[in-house]
Amino acid sequence: MKRRDFVKALGASAALAGGLSACGSEQKTTAGNDRSKETFNWKMVTTWPENFPGLGTGAARLAEMITTMSGGRIRVKVYAGGELVPPLETFDAVSRGTVELGHGAAYYWKGKSRAAQFFAAVPFGMNAQEMNAWLYYGGGIELWKKVYEPFGIIPAPAGNTGVQMGGWFNREIRSVADLDGLRMRIPGLGAEVLERAGGVPVTLPGGEIFTSLKTGVIDATEWVGPWNDLAFGLH
């Protein structure tokens, strides 16, 4: 994609979120009518802890790429979950135009649209390569845009964990019966599977998982996979 086209796409995204000025962007205009030299300061809120390996650092890298590809005209400040808005209010912040960008996982937004869950990790679903193939070459992004359109948001892939793994439990699970009443932090379609098996799904942002598991607020949790789980102290 050419840099000029990339900037146009970003502008469209902000416009659907309410417009640059309505989003509260700090806009600096040079003398005269040369709009090509205008600069913008955007905010990106995330659902991740600050500088969290892979997910948080991925959001920071995206912000750097936007600045580079816009020739320095668009500068993006990244806010970790809870710094500007609560982690699970990222979607609403973008939809309202409070910020220009959000970085999170689509299955967190099933309360907005149940279809959103299919654009993140699905139990026994596609791996990272298959997901990207569907999004870019199988019409996935077009469907995703239709799902988010009523909320004034344009979605775009910005990271991919692939299928996420089983979980961490504070007691041994020997059969499906052991899931009965189990309070497990798990979002999306995985939560529905757990609920049908008798468990109690709990939605928590990543930054609250370890403490909740340690204090007994939840009995089990899943996260992403070995590398990300280890960073949270899950091992």
C-alpha positions as CSV (number, residue, x, y, z in Angstrom):
1,M,0.0,0.0,0.0
2,K,1.3,3.5,-0.9
3,R,1.9,5.9,2.0
4,R,-0.7,8.3,0.6
5,D,-3.4,5.6,0.4
6,F,-2.5,4.5,3.9
7,V,-3.1,8.0,5.3
8,K,-6.4,8.2,3.5
9,A,-7.5,4.9,5.1
10,L,-6.5,6.2,8.5
11,G,-8.5,9.4,7.9
12,A,-11.6,7.4,6.9
13,S,-11.3,5.4,10.1
14,A,-11.2,8.5,12.3
15,A,-14.0,10.1,10.3
16,L,-16.3,7.1,11.1
17,A,-15.4,7.5,14.7
18,G,-16.8,11.0,14.7
19,G,-14.2,13.0,12.7
20,L,-10.8,14.2,13.7
21,S,-12.0,17.3,15.5
22,A,-14.9,15.5,17.2
23,C,-12.5,12.8,18.4
24,G,-10.6,15.5,20.2
25,S,-7.5,15.3,18.0
26,E,-5.0,18.0,18.5
27,Q,-4.6,19.4,15.0
28,K,-1.8,21.7,14.0
29,T,-2.3,23.7,10.8
30,T,0.5,25.5,9.0
31,A,0.2,28.9,7.5
32,G,-1.8,29.2,4.3
33,N,-4.0,26.6,2.8
34,D,-1.4,23.8,2.4
35,R,-3.3,21.0,4.2
36,S,-0.6,18.5,3.2
37,K,1.5,19.9,6.0
38,E,-1.1,19.5,8.8
39,T,-0.2,17.3,11.7
40,F,-2.4,15.3,14.0
41,N,-2.1,13.9,17.5
42,W,-4.2,10.7,17.9
43,K,-4.9,8.6,20.9
44,M,-4.9,4.8,20.9
45,V,-6.5,2.9,23.9
46,T,-5.8,-0.8,24.4
47,T,-7.1,-3.7,26.5
48,W,-3.5,-4.7,27.4
49,P,-1.2,-3.9,30.3
50,E,1.6,-1.4,29.4
51,N,4.3,-2.9,27.2
52,F,2.9,-6.4,27.6
53,P,4.9,-8.8,25.4
54,G,3.4,-9.3,22.0
55,L,0.0,-7.6,22.6
56,G,1.0,-4.4,24.3
57,T,4.2,-4.0,22.4
58,G,2.4,-4.8,19.2
59,A,0.1,-1.8,19.7
60,A,3.1,0.4,20.4
61,R,4.8,-0.9,17.2
62,L,1.6,-0.1,15.2
63,A,1.6,3.4,16.5
64,E,5.2,3.8,15.4
65,M,4.4,2.5,11.9
66,I,1.5,4.9,11.6
67,T,3.9,7.8,12.4
68,T,6.5,6.5,10.0
69,M,4.1,5.8,7.1
70,S,2.4,9.2,7.5
71,G,5.8,11.0,7.2
72,G,5.4,12.2,10.8
73,R,2.1,13.9,10.2
74,I,0.2,11.5,12.5
75,R,1.5,10.9,15.9
76,V,-0.2,8.3,18.1
77,K,0.0,8.1,21.8
78,V,-0.7,4.6,23.2
79,Y,-2.6,4.2,26.4
80,A,-2.5,0.9,28.3
81,G,-5.7,-0.6,29.6
82,G,-7.0,1.5,32.4
83,E,-4.8,4.5,31.8
84,L,-7.4,6.5,29.8
85,V,-10.5,4.3,29.8
86,P,-11.1,0.9,31.4
87,P,-9.7,-2.0,29.3
88,L,-13.0,-3.4,28.3
89,E,-14.4,0.0,27.3
90,T,-11.9,0.4,24.4
91,F,-14.6,-0.3,21.8
92,D,-17.0,2.3,23.3
93,A,-14.2,4.9,23.4
94,V,-13.6,4.6,19.7
95,S,-17.3,4.4,18.8
96,R,-18.0,7.6,20.8
97,G,-15.1,9.4,19.2
98,T,-13.3,9.9,22.5
99,V,-10.2,8.5,20.9
100,E,-9.2,7.7,17.3
101,L,-7.9,4.2,17.7
102,G,-8.4,1.1,19.8
103,H,-6.4,-2.1,20.0
104,G,-8.0,-5.2,21.5
105,A,-9.5,-8.6,20.7
106,A,-12.8,-8.8,18.9
107,Y,-14.3,-11.5,21.1
108,Y,-14.4,-8.9,23.9
109,W,-17.2,-7.1,22.0
110,K,-19.8,-9.9,21.8
111,G,-22.1,-7.7,23.9
112,K,-22.1,-5.3,20.9
113,S,-22.5,-8.0,18.3
114,R,-22.3,-11.8,18.7
115,A,-20.7,-11.9,15.2
116,A,-17.7,-10.0,16.5
117,Q,-16.4,-13.2,18.2
118,F,-15.6,-14.8,14.8
119,F,-12.9,-12.2,14.2
120,A,-10.7,-13.4,17.0
121,A,-9.6,-16.8,18.3
122,V,-12.3,-19.4,18.0
123,P,-12.2,-22.8,19.8
124,F,-10.9,-25.4,17.4
125,G,-10.9,-22.7,14.7
126,M,-8.4,-21.4,12.2
127,N,-4.7,-20.9,12.9
128,A,-3.0,-17.6,12.3
129,Q,-2.2,-18.3,8.7
130,E,-5.7,-19.5,7.9
131,M,-7.3,-16.5,9.7
132,N,-5.2,-14.1,7.7
133,A,-6.0,-15.9,4.5
134,W,-9.8,-15.7,5.3
135,L,-9.6,-12.0,6.3
136,Y,-7.5,-10.8,3.3
137,Y,-8.6,-13.2,0.5
138,G,-11.8,-14.8,1.6
139,G,-14.0,-11.8,2.3
140,G,-13.4,-11.7,6.1
141,I,-12.5,-8.1,6.4
142,E,-15.6,-7.0,4.3
143,L,-17.8,-9.0,6.7
144,W,-16.0,-7.5,9.7
145,K,-16.6,-4.0,8.5
146,K,-20.3,-4.7,8.2
147,V,-20.5,-6.0,11.7
148,Y,-18.8,-2.8,13.1
149,E,-20.4,-0.3,10.7
150,P,-23.4,0.4,13.0
151,F,-20.9,1.6,15.7
152,G,-19.0,3.9,13.4
153,I,-15.8,1.9,13.5
154,I,-13.6,0.5,10.7
155,P,-11.8,-2.7,11.9
156,A,-8.4,-3.7,10.6
157,P,-6.2,-6.7,11.5
158,A,-3.3,-5.6,13.8
159,G,-1.9,-8.8,15.3
160,N,-2.9,-12.5,15.4
161,T,-2.3,-15.0,18.2
162,G,-3.8,-17.9,16.3
163,V,-5.8,-20.5,18.2
164,Q,-5.4,-20.0,21.9
165,M,-4.7,-22.8,24.3
166,G,-6.5,-24.6,27.2
167,G,-6.0,-22.9,30.5
168,W,-4.7,-22.9,34.1
169,F,-6.7,-24.4,36.9
170,N,-6.4,-24.3,40.7
171,R,-7.7,-27.9,40.9
172,E,-7.2,-31.0,38.8
173,I,-9.7,-31.5,36.0
174,R,-10.3,-35.2,35.3
175,S,-13.7,-35.1,33.6
176,V,-16.3,-32.8,32.2
177,A,-18.1,-33.1,35.6
178,D,-15.2,-31.3,37.2
179,L,-16.1,-28.2,35.2
180,D,-19.4,-27.8,37.0
181,G,-19.5,-24.5,38.8
182,L,-15.9,-23.7,37.8
183,R,-15.4,-19.9,37.6
184,M,-13.1,-19.4,34.6
185,R,-11.8,-16.3,33.0
186,I,-12.6,-17.0,29.3
187,P,-14.1,-14.7,26.7
188,G,-15.9,-15.2,23.4
189,L,-17.2,-18.5,22.0
190,G,-14.9,-20.4,24.4
191,A,-17.0,-19.0,27.2
192,E,-20.2,-20.4,25.7
193,V,-18.6,-23.8,25.4
194,L,-17.6,-23.7,29.1
195,E,-21.1,-22.5,30.2
196,R,-22.7,-25.4,28.3
197,A,-20.4,-27.8,30.1
198,G,-21.5,-26.4,33.5
199,G,-18.8,-23.8,34.1
200,V,-19.2,-20.1,34.9
201,P,-17.4,-17.9,32.4
202,V,-16.0,-14.6,33.8
203,T,-14.8,-11.8,31.6
204,L,-11.7,-10.0,32.9
205,P,-9.0,-7.9,31.2
206,G,-5.5,-9.4,31.1
207,G,-4.1,-7.1,33.8
208,E,-6.5,-8.6,36.4
209,I,-6.1,-12.3,35.7
210,F,-3.2,-13.2,37.9
211,T,-4.5,-11.5,41.0
212,S,-8.0,-12.8,40.5
213,L,-6.7,-16.4,40.2
214,K,-4.4,-16.0,43.2
215,T,-7.1,-14.5,45.5
216,G,-9.8,-17.0,44.4
217,V,-12.0,-14.6,42.5
218,I,-11.8,-17.2,39.7
219,D,-10.9,-20.9,39.8
220,A,-9.2,-21.0,36.3
221,T,-8.2,-18.9,33.4
222,E,-7.0,-19.1,29.9
223,W,-4.8,-16.5,28.1
224,V,-2.9,-17.0,24.9
225,G,-0.1,-19.5,24.9
226,P,3.2,-20.4,26.5
227,W,5.1,-17.1,25.8
228,N,2.3,-14.7,26.8
229,D,1.2,-16.9,29.7
230,L,4.7,-17.0,31.1
231,A,4.8,-13.1,31.0
232,F,1.8,-13.1,33.3
233,G,3.3,-15.6,35.7
234,L,1.1,-18.5,34.5
235,H,3.3,-21.6,34.5
